[in-house]
Amino acid sequence: MKFFSDNAAAVHPRVWEAMQAADSSDNAYDGDALSARLDSAFSDLFGTDCAALWVATGTAANCLALAAMCPPHGGVVCHREAHIEMDEGGAPGFFTHGAKLMPVDGEGAKVTPQAIAALTTPIRNDVHQVQPHAISITQATEYGQVYSAGEVAALGTFARERELGLHMDGARFANAVAHLGCTPGEITAQAGVTALSFGCVKNGGMNAEALVFFDPELAALTRYRRKRSGHLQSKGRFLAAQILAMIEGELWLDNARAANAAAQEIARACGNRLLHPVQANEIFVALSPAEAAALRAQGFDFYDWPAPEGRPGAARLVTAWNSDPGHVAALAQAITRL
């Protein structure tokens, strides 16, 4: 009964079917009919003109987006626990050819205009100091917190006033939209987001993510960077097929709603053990080492997590689109009995 990560979730049957249907002769790389539909499909989804590129990983999507907005001598402001800072093995510096990440703090792994201003305002406008060129936020955050439309818009306004790009790491973007009950455009294009890494792998895809530019001009140069970084796959139609299967219809939202509902069921059993409000599909819970061992002895697998001050231990539990209802109920009951 695994609650490790939605990265390991099964591929949705409709995604497999779309890939099978794509297994016919067509143009190579991104010249196929399916890849050609991505721009219009995402433009319809977000209600504005945009350009969309497929890539195989979220790291590539994030870092190609940052490279489009930040020169090698510039900086990207992000949360101190952002995925690009903690879990991408230096890839942002590799893709941007040396740009600096500029971390700030914020509750629930959120950044605010005030925190960014406190970091960037003292920076002198001269060649001796790294100048910020972009902001990167995660939706939902590394602690499962969701930026509201108003919070994203405030960051978008700040970015526009400071002439900064605004990137959204949307590895769990679907879970955020499902939680808010908003349109996808309300928390992206309409709020001032420049580029979005639209997650599919965590949400029922196999090996495809989408990089969506709300400034389509940025996509042109990124196509060259995608090739140079080894992410232009010769049979790109299989990646496009996965993405289209997710967004043409509401599979991406249906899957996210299922994962969120499973997380809520577990969260209700956690009570005051919860370390953060559960807004997406991640549950951060206080567990002593003995309690964690007791759950594992019953067949539950999950990641240990750094314990906050005053707590004996902690764990991260993650649900997915295909979390077994019986396993979810069993884990909730087991936590209740601790």
N, C-alpha and C positions, 0 to 999 in steps of 0.2 A: 504494500500500500504506500505508494510513493508520492511525496509532496515536496520533492526537491526543487524542480524548476519546470516551467512551462516550455522551456527550450526542448525538453525531452518528450513532449506530448506527441501523440500519434498524428499522422497526416490525415486531414479530413477526407472522407471518401469522395466528395465532390471535387477536391483538388486533384486526387488521383485520376478521376475520370477526365478532368480537363487536360491533364498531362498526356493521358492515353490518346485523347482526341487530337492532341497537337503532334502526335508521332507520325507525321507524314512529311513528304518533301516540301520544303519552302526555302526562302532565302536565308542565308546564314547571318550570324551575329544578331544585330537588331534590325535587320531589313525585312523581317517577316511580317505577315499580316497581323499577328497578335501583338507584337511589340508596337506596331504602328497605331494600335487602338489605345495605347496607354494614355497618351496626352488627352484625348477626348474623354476617356472614361473618368480620369481624375478631375478634369475640368467640370464634368457633370456632377461628380461627387461633391466637390468643394464650391461649386457655383461661381467659378471664376476661371479665367484662362491660366493654365499652368502647364508645365512640362514635367514628364515623369520618366525616370530611367530605372531599369531593374539592375540590382546587384545581388550578390549571393549572401552577404552578411550585413548585419546591423553596423558592425564596426566600419565597413567600407562605406555604407550610406552616410553615417555620421561624419566620417573624415573627409569624404569627397565634398560634402556640403560645406564643411569648415574651410577646406582648401579653396572653394569658390569665393569665399567671403573674406578670407584673411591671408595676407601676404606672408612670406617667410619671416619678415622682421616684425610682424605684428603679434597681437595677443587675443586670446579668446577667454572671456569671463565665463566661469561655470561654478557650480557648487563644489565644495571640497570633496564630497562623496559622489560626484557625478560619475557615470560609467566611463566617460572619456578620460577622466582623471585617474580612476581606480582600477579599471578592468579592461583596458584596451591596449596594454602592453607597449605604450609609446606610439601607437599608430597615428594619433593626431599630429605629432611632430614629424612622423615619416611622410604622411600624405601632404602636409603643408610645407614640407622642406624646412622645418625648424621653428614654426610659430610656437609661442609660449602659451601654456594654459595658466590662467590667472584665477585661482580659487577664492571663493567667498563662502561664508557660513550662512546658515539659514535653517529654521526649524523645519523638520520633516523633509530635509534635502531640497527645499524650495529656495530660490533666490528672489530678491526683491529689488526694485529700483533704488531703494535707499542703501541697501548693502553694496550694490554695484557702484553707486555714486561715491560711497565712502572709500572704496578701493581706487576708483579711477580719477576722481576729481584732483587729488594731489599730484597726479602724474604730470610732469612738465612736458610741454609740447616741444621737445627737441630730440635730436638723434641719440642722446645718451640713455633714453628710457624707452622701454617697449610701450608702444601705443596700442590701446584696445581697438579691435576692428569688428568684433562680433561677440554676441552673447549666446550661450548654449544652455537650454533648459531641458529637463526630462519630464515627459508626460505619459503616464504617471511617474512620479519620482522614484528614486531608489528606495524609498520607504513607503511606497504605495500611496502617496498623497497626490491629489489631483488639483492642478491649477484651474481655477474658475475662468470663465470668459473674461471677467473683469480683471483678474490678476494678469492674464496673458496680455490683455489690451494695455494695461499700465506698463508692462515691459516693452510692448511694441511702441508705445508713445515715447518712452525713454530712449529706445534704440533709434527711433527716427530722429529725435531731437539731437542725439549725439552722433548721428550718421554711422550707426553700427548695424551690422546684419544681425538677425535674430533666427537662430536655428533651434528646432525642436526635435529632440531625440524621442521619437514616438514608438519605441519598442513595444510599449503597452498602450499605444494611442487608442486602440479600439476599446480597451477597458475604461479609459478615461471618458470617452464619448458616451459609453453605455452608462457610466455612473452619473454623468451630468444630464443626460437626456437632451443634449443640444445637437445642433447640426455640426458636422465636422468643420465647416467653414467658419463657424462662430469663434472657434478657439485656435484658428490658424490664419487664413488669409484676411478675414475681417478684423483680426486682432493685431495685424502687423507682422506675422511670421514670414520670414524670407524663404526658408527651406524646411522641409519636414522629412524625417526618416520614418516612413510608414511601415510599421512592423507587421510581418505576416507569419514568420516562422514560429513565434510564440503562440500564435492564434490559429493554428491548424495548417500552416504552410509547410513545405518541405525544405527548400533551400533558396527562397526568393524573398527579397525585401524591395521596397520601392523608395526611391529618392525623388521627392516632389518639390519642384521649384515654383514658388508663387511669383518669382521674377524670372520668366522663361529665358531671358537673355543669359542668365547664369548657367543654364543647361548646356549651351553650345560648347563652351570651353571644358565643361565637366566631362563631356563625351570623350575628349582626348585624354583627360586624366584617368578616366575609367579604363581605357585601353592600356595606357602606360603602366597602370598599377596591376594589370593582370586580371581585371574583372569584366572584360568584354568576352563573354562566353560564345562559342561558335554556334551553339544551338539555343540561343536566347529565347526562342519561342516557348521552351518549357518553363522558364521563369515567368515570362509574360502570362502564360496560361494559368499559372498558380495565382498570380495577383488578380487577374480578371475574374477568376472563379470566386475569389473572396469579395470583390467590390461590386461586381455586376449582379445586383441582388443585395441581400443583407446578411450574407453568411458571416462577414467580418464582425458585424454587430451581434448576431445570434450567438456566435461562439464566445464573444466577450461577455455577453449577458450570462451565459451558462457558467463561465469561470467566476464571475463576480458573485453570482448567487451561491455557488459552493463556498466561496470565501466568507460570505456573510453567515452561512450556517455554522461554520467553524468559529467565527468571531463571536457569535452569541454564546458559545460555550466557554469562551476564554474569560469573559467578565473583566475583572480588574487586572488580569494578567496581560492585557493588551498594552503594548508599548507605543502604538500609534493607532489612530483611527483607521479602520479598514474601508478604503474607498475604491480599491480595484481588486486585484486577485492575489495580493500578498498579505500575510498575517505575521506580524512580529509579536512574539509572545514571550513572557518571562517564564523560564523553566529552570529549575535547579538541575545539576548534573544527574542526580538520582531520578528526578521526574522524567528527564529526557531518556535515560536508560530504560525506565519503566515503559515508556511509549514504544521505544524501539523493540523491547522484548515482546510487545504485542504485534509487531510486524509493521510499524509505521517508520518510514524513512524521511528524513528532512535534514536541512543544514543547521548546524549550530551557528550562533551569531554572537558578535561581541556584546557582552552584557553592559547595560548602562549602570552608572554609579548607583549603588544601593541594591542592586539585584544580583542574585547568586548565579544567574545564567540566563541565556536567551536562545531563541530559535527563530528561524524564518520558515514559514510554511507557504507553499505556492500551489494554487489550484490551476486547472487548465480547462479548456473547452470540453474535454472528454473525461474529467474527473468522475470516477465511479461513484454514483450516489450512495451506494452501500459503504464504500470506503470513507466517504465524507462523513456520513452519519456515525460510523464506528469511531472515527477520530474525535468527533465532537463529544461523543459519549465518554471516550477514554479520558479526554481532558477534563470533563466534568467530574469524573471519579477521582482525579488526582487529589 
